[in-house]
Amino acid sequence: MSTTSSGTGFSLKDQLFNRERVTYLARLFHEQDHEFDQTAFVRTTMRGFSKLELKERIVRIATTLERFLSDDFRVAAKQITQALPPPLDPRRSDDDFGDFIFAPLGEYVVRNGMDPKHLKLSLRTLKSLTQRFSMEDAIRSFINEYPDETMRELSKWATHSHYHVRRLASEGTRPLLPWSKRLLIDSTAAIPILDEVHGDRTRYVTRSVANHLNDISKSHPDVVLLTLERWKREERQSADELHWMSQHALRTLVKKGDRDALQFLGFRSCPDVEISEFSLRRTEIRPGEAVEFSFVVDARRDERLMVDFVIDFMKANGKRSPKVHKLKQLEVKKGSQTVIQKKHVLRANATTYTLYPGTHQLALQINGQNRGTLSFELL
């Protein structure tokens, strides 16, 4: 995981975990227990701190806490929950991620609360912590170690009054959660939890549900489509929100041109349109410059179109790797003619791909089907 943006000097790890934030955490503990030596805690934590990566800083803070909190986990858990600030504002509905400085507290619970006798206390502690910062990474250790007990508890959390707890029931059980350990349970095991939270009125929760389904779609596309069809019949979620969730949940299948996914979203797999004048403005491009192309769509009947373009990037070994980019969705009427233009910059310092010179291909994809391919040279 890269935490520094090349070219800008911005460091995520330095913004999230620094002396100021560590001091803030120490002050919270000291205010609740004056025997907590906040000066020594900060001094110990910060030794060599600047050389550590983001996750290493989380572990450092957690391991340092082991020296300053009680050796008895039951007491330490109480020290943690009593030091916490008020929960995040439950009136908000999105983009309220909380304070990353509380992530090490989840790591502390994983490191010290995994004993069976502490399971209920550990889960209660994570439930309190996730209302300040998501415990999606920490909960996965308990799912793997105690799958039945933890999943039963998460099923209860799916109806909790605080939306951060409801979100964790979905986010923590995602099969392919980025930057987190893989779960040992079946990738569809949390469908009953999603059945409960998919009707949530909070976008922060429904986005997690959609991402969760997208994860499942990579191994069980049929399960995802059947689930969405069932939710549509149940009408527990508003039509507009469920449509948004469905688009987000099926995005990987749509990029692959999956006929069933496109049909569910209302797109015919073989739209009756003619594509003409598909052309590149330039066929020789340098890193940092843009691929510019245009084409004309002639509609022979009313159609809903999902228009994407695919760039086959040259790799270091001479092979190509396709990357699908969204262009636009539109509705065309029979007999209409639509001109579409696109300018896509090939950034030299992109974090998601590396540019190599050679012949690249640009393909036009409409409703999942290739409708033309052009080539250009990256110099």
C-alpha positions, 0 to 999 in steps of 0.5 A: 500500500503506497502512502506517499503520492509521487510528485506531490510529496503528500504522505498519508501516513504522516497526516494520519499518524504523527506526534500530534495524533499520538499525543491526542491519543495519550491525552485521552487515556491520561484524562481518564486515568492520571496514572497513564504516563502520556509523556512516556507513551509519546516518547516511546511510540515516536522512537523511529516512528518516521521510518515506519509505514502506515500499518507498521505505525498502527502496530507500533502504537498498539504494542506500546499501549501494551506497556502502558495499559493493564495486563488484565485485558478486562481492565484494559478494555475498560480503560480503552472504552472509557478514554473514547470521545463521543461517538461520531454524529449519528445524524450524518449519513455519509463520508464520516470516516472517523479518526484513524488514530483509533485504528491501533485500539482495534489492533490492541484488541486483536493482539490481546483479546483473542482468548475465548474467555474474552470473546464477548468483551472483545466484540463489545469493545470493537462495537464501541470503537467502530463508532469512532473509527471503522473496525473492519480490519480488526473484526476479520481476525475474530471472524476467522478465529470464531466464525459462528460466534462472530457472525451471530453477533454481526447479525445483531449489529445489522439492526444497531441504532448507530449506522457505523455499527450497521456498516461494519456488519457489511464492510467487515465481512466483505470477501475482498476488503482492500488492504485487509486479511482474507476471510476463511468463511465462504464468500456468500456467508454474509448474504443474510446480513446484507438482506437486513442492511440493504434497506438502510437509509444511510448511503455509507451503509448501502455503499458498503453493501454494493461493494460487498456484492461486487466482491461476491460477483467475482466468484458467484455472479449468479448469487449476486443477481438472484439477491438483487432480483429478490431485493427488488421484489421485496421493495424494502429499499427505495427504487432509486437507491436500489438502482444505484446499489445495483449499478455499483454492485454489478460494475465488474460484471458490466465491464466484462460484458456480462449479459445477465448483469446488463439486462438486469440494469436495463441494457440490451446486450446487442443494441441496434445502433450503428457506430461510424467515424470512430477515429483517433485525433493522434496515433502517436502519444507521449506520457502525460498527453491525452488519447483523444477519440470520437465516434458517431452513434446512429440509433435504429430503435430506442436504446439505453446505452452504457458506453465504455472504452478499453485501453490495452496497456503495454506491460514490461514483458511485452504483453497487454493488460486491458483496463476498462474506463467508463465513458457515459450512459445515454438514451438514444431515440430511433433515427437519432444521431449522436456524436461522442468525443473523449479526451483521456490523459495518460498520466506519467505518474499514475499509481494504478498503472505504469506506462511502457512504450509500444503499440497500445489498443483502444477499444470501444465497448457498448453494452459490454460488446466491442464495437471497434478497435484502434491502435496508437503508439506510446512514445 
